[in-house]
C-alpha cells in the first residue's frame, strides 16, 4: 500500500460500493494511521474543494468531488485484512498529479476532520 493507491468496497446489499477510495497519507511513515478519502458525485456534494473529471482516473465516469468530510483513518493491518477477505478490491492508482490535487485540497477544505489534518501535516503532506 502506498499513497495514491485506490480501491472500492464490496457491499453485500448491492455487490459494489459506488465510491472510489484513495490512500492520501503515506503508509510508509505511519502504517497505523492511514488516511483514506472517497470520491462522490460532485453535483450531490457541497464541498467542491477538489473536483475530478473523466480522464483523471479510469473509474471516474462523471464529475466527482473528494469527500473530505467522510474519510477514515485505518491501519495497514485493517486494510490488508479487508483485501484478503475480498471486502475491498484494488483499482488503478491515481497519478501523482491527481494525488497532489487531492492533498492540496485536504489542506484547505473546511470539512477535513482535525485528526486527518494532523496526520497529513505530521507527514509533511499539507
C-alpha positions as CSV (number, residue, x, y, z in Angstrom):
1,X,0.0,0.0,0.0
2,X,1.3,3.4,-1.0
3,X,0.0,6.9,-1.5
4,X,-2.4,7.1,-4.4
5,X,-3.5,3.5,-4.3
6,X,-7.2,3.1,-4.8
7,X,-9.9,0.6,-4.1
8,X,-13.6,0.0,-4.0
9,X,-15.5,-1.7,-1.2
10,X,-17.8,-4.7,-1.7
11,X,-21.2,-4.0,-0.3
12,X,-23.3,-7.1,0.5
13,X,-26.6,-5.4,-0.4
14,X,-25.5,-4.2,-3.8
15,X,-22.4,-6.2,-4.6
16,X,-20.4,-3.0,-5.1
17,X,-20.0,0.3,-3.4
18,X,-20.1,3.2,-5.9
19,X,-17.3,5.1,-4.3
20,X,-13.6,5.0,-5.2
21,X,-11.3,5.3,-2.1
22,X,-7.8,6.8,-2.3
23,X,-4.9,6.4,0.1
24,X,-3.9,10.0,0.8
25,X,-1.3,9.7,3.6
26,X,2.0,7.8,3.4
27,X,1.7,4.3,4.9
28,X,5.5,4.0,5.0
29,X,5.5,6.9,7.5
30,X,2.7,5.6,9.7
31,X,1.2,2.2,9.0
32,X,-1.2,2.5,11.9
33,X,-2.8,5.8,10.7
34,X,-3.6,5.7,7.0
35,X,-5.9,8.4,5.8
36,X,-8.3,7.3,3.0
37,X,-10.8,9.6,1.3
38,X,-13.6,8.7,-1.2
39,X,-14.9,10.3,-4.3
40,X,-18.6,11.1,-4.7
41,X,-20.8,12.7,-7.4
42,X,-19.9,16.4,-7.4
43,X,-23.5,17.5,-8.2
44,X,-24.7,15.9,-5.0
45,X,-21.9,17.1,-2.8
46,X,-21.5,20.6,-1.2
47,X,-17.6,20.6,-0.8
48,X,-16.2,21.5,-4.2
49,X,-12.6,21.9,-2.9
50,X,-11.2,19.3,-5.3
51,X,-13.2,18.3,-8.4
52,X,-12.0,15.3,-10.5
53,X,-13.3,14.7,-14.0
54,X,-13.4,12.0,-16.6
55,X,-9.8,11.3,-17.6
56,X,-8.4,11.9,-14.1
57,X,-8.9,8.1,-13.3
58,X,-10.5,5.3,-15.2
59,X,-13.1,4.7,-12.5
60,X,-14.5,8.3,-12.8
61,X,-17.4,8.5,-15.2
62,X,-18.7,11.9,-14.2
63,X,-17.6,15.0,-12.3
64,X,-16.6,13.9,-8.8
65,X,-15.7,15.6,-5.6
66,X,-13.3,14.4,-3.0
67,X,-15.4,13.8,0.1
68,X,-13.1,15.4,2.7
69,X,-15.7,15.2,5.5
70,X,-16.2,11.5,5.4
71,X,-12.8,9.9,5.2
72,X,-11.3,7.3,7.5
73,X,-8.1,6.6,9.4
74,X,-7.3,2.9,9.2
75,X,-4.2,0.7,9.8
76,X,-2.3,-1.2,7.2
77,X,-3.4,-4.4,9.0
78,X,-7.1,-3.5,8.7
79,X,-6.8,-2.6,5.0
80,X,-4.8,-5.8,4.4
81,X,-7.4,-7.9,6.2
82,X,-10.2,-6.4,4.2
83,X,-8.3,-7.1,1.0
84,X,-7.6,-10.7,2.0
85,X,-11.3,-11.2,2.8
86,X,-12.2,-9.6,-0.6
87,X,-14.2,-6.8,1.1
88,X,-12.2,-4.3,-0.9
89,X,-10.8,-4.6,-4.4
90,X,-7.8,-2.7,-5.7
91,X,-8.1,-0.3,-8.6
92,X,-5.6,1.6,-10.6
93,X,-3.7,4.2,-8.6
94,X,-4.3,7.8,-9.2
95,X,-1.5,9.7,-10.9
96,X,1.0,11.8,-8.9
97,X,-0.6,14.9,-10.2
98,X,-4.1,13.9,-9.2
99,X,-2.8,12.7,-5.8
100,X,-1.3,16.2,-5.3
101,X,-4.5,17.9,-6.2
102,X,-6.3,15.7,-3.6
103,X,-3.7,16.5,-1.0
104,X,-3.7,20.2,-1.8
105,X,-7.5,20.2,-1.2
106,X,-7.1,18.4,2.1
107,X,-5.0,21.4,3.3
108,X,-7.8,23.9,2.6
109,X,-11.1,22.0,2.9
110,X,-13.0,23.2,5.9
111,X,-14.5,19.6,6.1
112,X,-11.4,17.5,6.7
113,X,-11.5,16.3,10.3
114,X,-8.7,17.6,12.6
115,X,-7.3,14.1,13.2
116,X,-6.8,13.5,9.5
117,X,-5.4,17.0,9.0
118,X,-3.0,16.4,11.8
119,X,-1.7,13.1,10.3
120,X,-1.2,14.7,6.9
121,X,0.5,17.7,8.5
122,X,2.8,15.5,10.6
123,X,3.8,13.7,7.4
124,X,4.6,16.9,5.6
125,X,1.9,16.3,3.1
126,X,0.0,19.5,3.8
